[in-house]
Amino acid sequence: MKLSKFTIRNYKGIKELTVNVENISIIIGPNNCCKSTVLQALKQFGSSDKKLDIKYYNNHDTSNPISFHATFIDISEEEAAMHGLRASMHEATESFIVRAVYNFGEDVKRLSKTVGEPTHDLDDEGWLGKMGGGNNASHFVNIFPEVIYIPAVKNASDEIKATSDNIKTLTTLYKEVIHSLEEYTEAETKTKALQDKINQHDNEKINYFESEIQSFLTDVTSTKVNFKVNVQPLAEFVSTSVNPLFNYNGIETELDFQGNGVQRTFIVSILKGFRKYKSKYATETKEQALFRRQLIIAIEEPELYLHPQIARIFKDTLYSLADDNYFQVIATSHSPNFIDLSKPNRTLAKVSLNSDKIVCIHQVDSDIYGLPDDEKSRFQALLKFNPHVNEAFFADQVILVEGDTEVVTLRLIGEKLAQEGYLDLDVFNRTTVVNCSGKPTMYVVMNVLNNFGVKYTVIHDFDITEVNAKGDRRSPAALKAVLTINHKLEYLAGLRNNGRFVFQHTFEAEMPHDYEKGSSKSFSAYEYINPKSIGELPLGLIDIIKSAFGLALSTPLDHSNNTLLPRYERASWTELNQAISEWEEPKVEEFVRCYWIE
């Protein structure tokens, strides 16, 4: 059983929000946008609480109920048979769609949807499943995956105390292992024999002590007193607590001496190890079923307190954990390094506040908006070899460029614009420049950002040249391919009113005659630009970069294809003339992925 969709209504800061969930789901967004509330809502949904306090209702408005809806998929036959779940499943989709509705002052009402559209609605129609019965369908709590919520505490010590659930889990595991040992059974038998021996009362000293007490009591009562010695049960003796020790260079230290990052990682390790242990070694059928319940780890900011190298390792650990059938991971994060859409079964969600201060969400899953396989592969390869692309999902403003040379140039000139007072420093710091590794990948990134609701500006080469990199004349077919990709970039940018500017041929063509290309194009750009002021740099280049950073020009740049292309046409350039006459505009559905709602 896997959670695939979760809807929250009227809970804390959230009016209404639906989150798509896969094996691992990362939730990002600015502070105070209810990222943690999503995790808390999931924990609440799986709890046995019958009523909720007024403080949990959105804006303390109790006229509308708090409600949670969840859709579960990939339900095994064993799970379907457990607790009468089969009769409560949705007939058409064979999924399990369940809701919990908390009307203020009333007990929670839990039902599942068995017929009708598989939607998360609040109507009565179709919600016929009782989920095995019990008060308020309380059996549901035993079906729902167990949620372990690990908050972003500043001090993780509360989570590692001997009384915490996490350390109790560790103690329980060791207790079970100890009880299964043959030596433990022998010790238990000997302990009982010891207790019987002590209570035979054939010891001279004990008999004397008891007779003295009895003689004194005889003056006031005829009742006879005997003393029975209860030896501490062996179970209590050998499993009072478990104290994990960490050995570093031969020195052992306790858990509370470790950093918070190690402590939080240790908590996840306990959960993983215990669940795997129980699923493998549980002997009773009931116990096996209980521990086959999936575990959802809801963790806030897993990168907290970790050195960057260790954070990357922890990320890989969480992702590998999520690919285990027993687990799903839902995490909030402020780190681009924790995003990985290069593999299947991953979801990225960004929460933010709209103009009305309502929490809204944009999401991308491993299907990447239904991109064709070749485009999806290009995008995933880009993420794998250039993880800085992930910064685009966090940024307020993004500038997309083709390569490293443009990244160096944009950052360097942007910094100069800020230093010389043209550009607000905060705007510069909040703008991310992303290397898309060429136009074929650039338009794929634009599709993703359009759907994700990220504002961007795209800068690319116009690439209408007579000869290619080898010095050979370009064919009409090659030029038609350029016209097509330029059209796609212009169309995609315009869909959501994003900016688009182009270099007249290539980046190098914008540079003056004294610009020397070296073996490293990006370093050559740095050497040329770094010592110069804004006034000493090419005006055309500066205007493009100013526009990309949102600075208004006295005459705005018009870099539309219809404006630029005629500048290249001439009678002698037969290949271009043929390409223009033969070129056909690509169908929108062939390259646009549009899933957003205006």
C-alpha positions in Angstrom: 0.0 0.0 0.0 1.4 3.4 -1.1 0.1 6.8 -0.4 -0.3 8.6 -3.8 -2.4 11.7 -3.0 -3.1 13.7 0.2 -5.6 16.6 0.5 -5.8 19.0 3.5 -8.7 21.4 4.1 -9.1 24.0 6.8 -6.1 22.8 8.9 -4.0 25.4 10.6 -2.5 27.7 7.9 -3.9 25.7 5.0 -7.3 26.4 3.5 -7.0 23.7 0.8 -4.1 21.9 -0.6 -3.5 18.6 -2.5 0.0 17.0 -2.5 0.9 14.2 -4.9 3.1 11.6 -3.2 5.5 9.1 -4.6 8.2 7.0 -2.9 9.9 10.1 -1.8 8.4 13.6 -1.9 10.4 16.8 -1.2 8.4 19.9 -0.2 10.2 23.2 -0.7 9.2 26.9 -0.4 9.9 30.0 1.7 9.6 30.1 5.4 6.1 30.4 7.0 4.4 28.8 4.0 3.1 25.7 5.9 5.6 23.2 4.7 5.7 21.6 8.1 1.9 21.8 8.4 1.7 19.2 5.6 3.7 16.7 7.6 1.8 17.5 10.8 -1.5 17.0 8.9 -0.3 13.6 7.7 0.6 12.6 11.3 -2.8 13.9 12.5 -4.7 11.9 9.8 -3.2 8.7 11.1 -3.9 9.4 14.7 -6.7 8.1 16.9 -7.8 11.5 18.0 -11.6 11.9 17.9 -11.8 15.7 18.1 -9.5 18.6 17.3 -9.1 21.8 19.3 -10.2 25.1 17.8 -6.5 26.2 17.4 -6.1 23.7 14.6 -8.9 25.2 12.5 -7.8 27.6 9.7 -8.2 31.2 11.1 -10.1 29.6 14.0 -13.0 29.3 11.6 -15.1 26.3 12.9 -17.9 26.8 10.4 -16.1 24.5 8.0 -14.7 21.2 9.1 -11.1 20.1 9.1 -10.8 17.3 6.6 -8.0 15.0 5.4 -8.4 12.8 2.3 -5.9 10.2 1.1 -5.6 7.9 -1.9 -3.7 4.7 -1.6 -2.5 2.5 -4.5 -0.6 -0.7 -5.1 -2.7 -2.5 -2.5 -1.6 -6.2 -2.1 -4.1 -9.0 -1.7 -3.0 -9.5 1.9 -3.6 -5.8 2.6 -7.0 -5.9 0.9 -8.1 -8.9 3.0 -6.9 -7.3 6.3 -9.5 -5.7 8.5 -12.2 -6.0 5.8 -10.4 -3.5 3.6 -11.5 -5.1 0.3 -15.2 -4.1 0.8 -14.1 -0.5 1.5 -11.9 0.0 -1.7 -12.9 2.0 -4.7 -14.5 -0.4 -7.2 -13.4 1.2 -10.4 -9.8 1.9 -9.6 -9.1 -0.7 -6.9 -7.5 2.1 -4.9 -8.3 2.9 -1.3 -9.7 6.5 -1.0 -10.4 7.5 2.6 -11.3 10.7 4.4 -11.4 11.9 8.0 -13.8 14.9 8.7 -13.6 16.8 12.0 -16.7 19.0 12.5 -15.9 21.2 15.5 -17.1 19.7 18.7 -18.0 16.3 17.1 -16.2 13.0 16.9 -14.3 12.4 13.7 -16.1 10.7 10.8 -14.0 8.3 8.8 -15.3 6.8 5.5 -13.9 5.4 2.3 -15.1 6.0 -1.2 -16.3 2.9 -3.0 -18.1 4.2 -6.1 -18.2 7.4 -8.2 -15.3 9.6 -9.3 -12.1 9.0 -7.4 -12.0 12.5 -6.1 -11.3 14.0 -2.7 -14.7 15.7 -2.1 -16.8 16.4 0.9 -20.1 15.2 -0.6 -22.0 12.1 0.8 -22.4 10.3 -2.5 -20.1 7.4 -3.0 -18.6 7.5 0.6 -20.0 4.1 1.7 -17.0 2.2 3.0 -16.9 1.6 6.8 -13.3 0.3 6.8 -14.0 -2.7 9.0 -16.3 -1.0 11.4 -15.4 0.1 14.9 -16.3 3.5 16.4 -15.6 6.1 13.8 -14.1 3.4 11.6 -11.3 3.2 14.2 -9.9 0.1 12.5 -8.6 2.5 9.9 -5.8 3.5 12.3 -4.5 0.0 12.1 -4.6 0.0 8.3 -3.1 3.5 7.7 0.7 3.4 7.3 2.5 4.4 10.5 3.8 8.0 10.3 7.0 8.9 12.1 7.3 12.6 12.3 10.8 14.0 12.9 10.5 17.8 13.4 13.3 20.3 12.7 14.1 20.7 16.4 16.9 23.0 17.3 17.9 20.6 20.0 17.5 17.0 19.1 18.1 15.8 22.7 14.4 15.3 23.4 14.3 12.7 20.6 17.1 10.6 22.1 16.1 10.5 25.8 15.6 7.1 27.3 11.9 7.9 27.6 11.5 8.9 23.9 9.7 6.7 21.4 12.8 6.3 19.4 15.0 4.9 22.2 12.1 2.8 23.4 12.0 1.3 20.0 15.6 0.4 20.2 15.1 -1.0 23.7 12.2 -3.1 22.6 14.2 -4.7 19.8 17.1 -5.7 22.1 14.6 -7.0 24.7 13.0 -9.3 22.1 16.4 -10.5 20.9 17.5 -11.2 24.5 14.3 -13.1 25.4 14.9 -15.4 22.4 18.3 -16.5 23.6 18.7 -20.0 25.1 20.9 -18.5 27.8 18.1 -16.2 28.8 15.7 -19.1 29.3 18.3 -20.9 31.5 18.9 -17.7 33.5 15.1 -17.2 34.0 14.8 -20.8 35.3 17.7 -20.3 37.7 16.3 -17.0 38.9 13.0 -18.7 39.8 14.9 -21.5 41.6 16.8 -18.8 43.5 13.6 -17.1 44.6 12.2 -20.5 45.8 15.3 -21.2 47.7 15.3 -17.9 49.5 11.7 -18.3 50.5 12.2 -21.7 52.1 13.1 -19.8 55.4 15.8 -22.3 56.5 18.3 -19.6 57.2 19.1 -19.0 60.9 19.4 -15.3 60.6 16.2 -14.8 58.7 14.3 -17.1 61.0 15.5 -15.1 64.1 14.5 -11.8 62.4 11.0 -13.1 61.5 10.4 -14.6 65.0 11.3 -11.3 66.7 8.8 -9.5 64.5 6.1 -12.1 65.1 6.5 -12.0 68.9 5.9 -8.3 68.9 2.9 -8.6 66.7 1.4 -11.4 68.8 0.6 -8.8 71.5 -2.0 -7.1 69.2 -3.0 -9.7 66.6 -3.2 -13.4 66.2 -2.3 -13.1 62.5 0.9 -14.8 61.5 3.2 -12.9 59.1 5.6 -14.4 56.6 8.1 -12.6 54.4 8.3 -13.5 50.7 11.2 -12.2 48.8 10.4 -11.2 45.3 13.6 -11.2 43.2 13.5 -8.6 40.5 12.2 -10.2 37.3 15.0 -11.1 34.9 13.3 -9.2 32.1 13.6 -6.0 34.1 17.1 -6.7 35.1 18.5 -7.3 31.7 16.5 -4.8 29.6 16.1 -1.7 31.8 17.6 0.4 29.0 19.9 0.3 26.0 22.6 2.8 25.8 24.1 3.3 22.3 27.8 4.1 22.3 29.7 5.7 19.5 33.3 4.7 19.0 35.6 7.3 17.4 39.4 6.6 17.3 39.0 4.1 20.2 37.0 6.6 22.4 33.4 5.6 23.3 30.9 8.4 23.9 27.2 8.4 24.5 24.5 9.6 22.0 23.9 13.0 23.7 27.6 13.8 23.1 27.0 13.5 19.3 26.1 16.5 17.1 22.4 17.1 16.3 23.0 15.9 12.7 24.3 12.5 13.9 21.4 12.3 16.4 18.7 12.8 13.8 20.4 10.4 11.4 20.5 7.8 14.2 16.8 8.2 14.8 16.1 7.4 11.1 18.5 4.5 11.4 16.6 3.1 14.3 13.3 3.3 12.5 14.7 1.6 9.4 16.4 -1.2 11.3 13.5 -1.9 13.6 10.9 -2.1 10.8 13.2 -4.4 8.7 13.9 -6.5 11.7 10.2 -6.9 12.6 9.2 -7.7 9.0 11.8 -10.4 8.8 11.7 -12.0 12.3 8.1 -11.5 13.5 6.6 -15.0 14.2 3.0 -14.5 14.9 0.7 -13.9 12.0 -1.0 -10.9 13.7 2.4 -9.4 14.5 3.6 -10.0 11.0 0.6 -8.2 9.6 1.0 -5.3 12.0 4.6 -4.8 11.0 3.9 -5.1 7.3 2.2 -1.8 7.6 4.2 0.7 5.5 6.1 3.4 7.4 6.0 7.0 6.3 8.9 9.0 7.5 7.9 12.7 7.6 11.1 14.6 8.3 11.7 18.3 8.4 14.9 19.7 6.8 17.0 16.5 6.9 20.0 18.6 5.9 20.0 20.3 9.3 23.2 20.1 11.3 25.0 18.1 8.7 28.3 18.8 6.9 27.6 19.1 3.2 29.4 15.9 2.3 27.4 14.0 5.0 24.2 15.7 3.9 24.7 14.2 0.4 25.2 10.8 1.9 22.1 11.2 4.1 20.1 12.2 1.0 21.2 9.1 -0.8 20.3 7.0 2.3 16.8 8.6 2.4 16.3 8.0 -1.3 17.4 4.4 -1.1 15.2 3.9 2.0 12.2 5.3 0.0 12.7 2.7 -2.7 12.1 -0.1 -0.2 8.6 -1.3 -0.3 8.1 -0.8 3.4 8.8 3.0 3.4 7.8 6.3 1.9 9.6 9.5 2.7 8.1 13.0 2.8 10.6 15.7 3.7 10.7 19.5 3.8 13.9 21.1 2.7 15.7 24.4 2.0 18.6 22.6 0.2 18.8 22.1 -3.6 21.1 19.1 -2.9 18.1 17.2 -1.5 16.2 17.3 -4.8 16.8 14.4 -7.3 14.3 14.1 -10.2 16.8 12.1 -12.2 15.3 8.8 -11.0 11.7 7.4 -11.0 9.2 7.7 -8.1 10.2 11.2 -6.9 8.0 14.2 -6.4 9.0 17.8 -5.9 6.4 20.2 -4.5 6.8 24.0 -3.9 4.4 25.7 -1.5 4.1 29.5 -1.5 1.6 32.3 -0.7 -0.4 33.8 -3.5 -1.4 37.5 -3.7 -4.3 36.7 -1.3 -2.0 35.1 1.2 -3.5 31.7 0.5 -1.1 28.7 0.5 -0.8 27.3 -3.0 1.3 24.5 -4.5 3.2 23.7 -7.7 4.4 20.1 -8.2 6.5 18.0 -10.6 6.8 14.2 -10.3 9.0 11.7 -12.0 6.8 11.7 -15.0 8.0 15.3 -15.5 4.7 16.5 -17.0 4.5 13.7 -19.5 7.6 14.7 -21.4 8.6 12.3 -24.2 11.3 9.8 -23.2 14.1 11.6 -25.1 13.3 15.0 -23.5 12.9 13.4 -20.1 16.3 11.7 -20.5 17.9 15.0 -21.4 16.4 16.8 -18.4 17.4 14.0 -16.0 20.9 13.9 -17.4 21.1 17.7 -16.9 20.1 17.3 -13.3 22.6 14.4 -12.8 25.6 16.3 -14.2 24.6 19.8 -13.2 22.8 19.7 -9.8 22.9 23.5 -9.7 19.8 23.4 -11.9 17.9 22.5 -8.8 18.5 26.0 -7.5 15.9 27.2 -10.1 13.1 25.6 -8.0 14.1 27.7 -5.0 14.8 31.1 -6.7 12.6 34.1 -6.9 13.9 34.8 -10.4 15.8 32.6 -12.8 17.9 33.4 -15.9 18.4 30.4 -18.2 21.5 30.4 -20.4 23.1 27.9 -22.7 26.5 27.3 -21.1 29.1 28.1 -18.5 30.4 31.2 -20.4 27.1 32.9 -20.1 26.8 31.9 -16.4 30.1 33.6 -15.7 29.2 36.6 -17.7 25.8 37.1 -16.2 27.0 36.7 -12.6 30.0 39.0 -13.2 28.2 41.8 -15.0 25.2 41.4 -12.6 27.5 42.0 -9.7 29.0 45.1 -11.4 25.5 46.4 -12.0 24.8 46.1 -8.3 28.1 47.6 -7.3 27.7 50.6 -9.6 24.1 51.3 -8.4 22.1 50.1 -11.5 20.7 47.0 -9.9 19.4 46.4 -6.4 21.7 44.0 -4.5 18.8 42.0 -3.2 17.5 41.4 -6.7 21.0 40.2 -7.8 21.2 37.8 -4.8 17.8 36.4 -5.3 18.4 35.7 -9.0 19.8 32.3 -10.0 21.6 31.8 -13.4 21.2 28.3 -14.7 23.3 26.6 -17.3 21.0 24.5 -19.5 23.7 22.9 -21.6 22.3 24.0 -24.9 19.0 24.9 -26.5 17.6 21.3 -26.9 17.6 21.0 -23.1 16.7 24.6 -22.5 13.2 24.3 -23.8 12.6 21.1 -21.7 13.7 23.1 -18.6 11.3 25.9 -19.7 8.4 23.4 -19.9 9.2 22.3 -16.3 9.5 25.8 -14.9 6.3 27.0 -16.7 4.3 24.2 -14.9 6.2 24.8 -11.7 5.3 28.4 -11.6 8.8 29.8 -11.6 9.5 33.1 -13.2 12.4 33.2 -15.6 14.2 35.0 -18.4 15.8 33.0 -21.2 18.9 34.1 -23.1 20.2 32.1 -26.0 22.2 32.3 -29.3 20.1 33.1 -32.4 22.4 30.8 -34.3 21.6 32.0 -37.8 25.0 31.7 -39.3 26.3 30.8 -42.8 28.9 28.3 -41.6 29.0 25.7 -38.8 31.8 25.1 -36.3 33.8 23.2 -38.9 33.6 26.0 -41.4 31.2 24.2 -43.7 28.2 26.1 -45.2 25.0 25.2 -43.3 22.4 23.4 -45.2 18.7 24.5 -45.4 17.8 21.5 -43.2 20.2 22.6 -40.5 18.9 26.2 -40.6 15.3 24.9 -40.5 16.2 23.1 -37.2 17.5 26.4 -35.8 14.2 28.2 -36.8 12.3 25.4 -35.1 14.2 25.5 -31.8 14.1 29.3 -31.7 10.4 29.2 -32.3 9.9 26.8 -29.4 11.9 28.9 -27.0 10.0 32.1 -28.0 6.6 30.3 -27.7 7.3 28.7 -24.3 8.7 32.0 -22.8 5.6 33.8 -24.0 3.1 31.3 -22.5 3.6 32.7 -19.0 4.9 36.2 -19.9 8.6 35.3 -19.2 11.4 37.3 -20.9 13.5 36.1 -23.8 16.5 37.8 -25.3 19.1 36.6 -27.8 22.7 37.1 -28.8 22.8 38.2 -32.5 24.6 35.0 -33.6 26.5 33.6 -30.5 27.8 35.0 -27.3 31.2 35.7 -28.8 29.6 37.7 -31.6 28.4 40.2 -29.0 32.0 40.9 -27.9 34.2 43.6 -29.4 37.2 42.9 -31.7 39.7 43.0 -28.8 38.0 40.0 -27.2 40.3 37.0 -27.4 38.9 33.5 -27.1 41.2 31.1 -25.2 41.0 27.4 -24.7 38.5 28.0 -21.9 35.7 30.2 -23.2 34.4 30.9 -19.7 37.8 31.9 -18.3 38.4 34.1 -21.4 35.1 35.9 -20.6 36.1 36.4 -17.0 39.5 37.8 -17.9 38.0 40.2 -20.4 35.1 41.4 -18.2 36.5 41.4 -14.7 38.8 44.5 -15.0 36.2 46.7 -16.8 33.5 48.9 -15.6 29.9 48.8 -17.1 30.7 51.7 -19.4 33.6 49.9 -20.9 31.6 46.8 -21.9 29.7 46.3 -25.1 26.4 48.2 -25.0 24.4 45.4 -26.7 25.6 42.9 -24.2 24.9 45.2 -21.2 21.3 45.9 -22.5 20.6 42.2 -22.7 21.9 41.5 -19.2 20.1 44.6 -17.8 16.8 43.4 -19.3 17.4 39.9 -18.0 17.7 41.2 -14.4 14.5 43.2 -14.9 16.0 46.7 -15.4 14.0 49.0 -17.7 15.7 50.4 -20.8 14.7 53.7 -22.4 13.9 51.6 -25.5 12.9 48.1 -24.6 14.6 45.3 -26.6 12.5 43.6 -29.2 14.0 40.2 -29.8 11.1 38.5 -31.3 11.9 36.1 -34.2 9.8 38.1 -36.6 11.8 41.2 -35.8 15.3 39.6 -35.8 15.1 37.1 -38.8 14.7 39.8 -41.5 18.0 41.3 -40.5 19.7 38.1 -41.7 18.0 37.7 -45.0 19.7 38.6 -48.2 19.4 37.4 -51.8 22.8 35.7 -51.9 22.1 33.5 -48.9 20.2 30.9 -50.7 20.3 28.2 -48.0 18.5 30.6 -45.5 16.0 31.7 -48.1 15.2 28.1 -48.9 15.0 27.2 -45.2 12.5 30.1 -44.5 10.3 29.2 -47.4 10.2 25.5 -46.5 9.9 25.9 -42.7 6.7 24.8 -41.0 5.7 25.9 -37.5 5.7 22.9 -35.2 2.4 21.8 -33.6 2.0 23.2 -30.1 1.1 19.8 -28.6 4.4 18.4 -29.9 6.5 20.5 -27.6 4.3 22.3 -25.0 3.4 20.6 -21.7 0.7 22.7 -20.0 -0.8 21.4 -16.8 -1.2 24.7 -14.9 -4.5 26.6 -14.2 -4.4 30.3 -14.7 
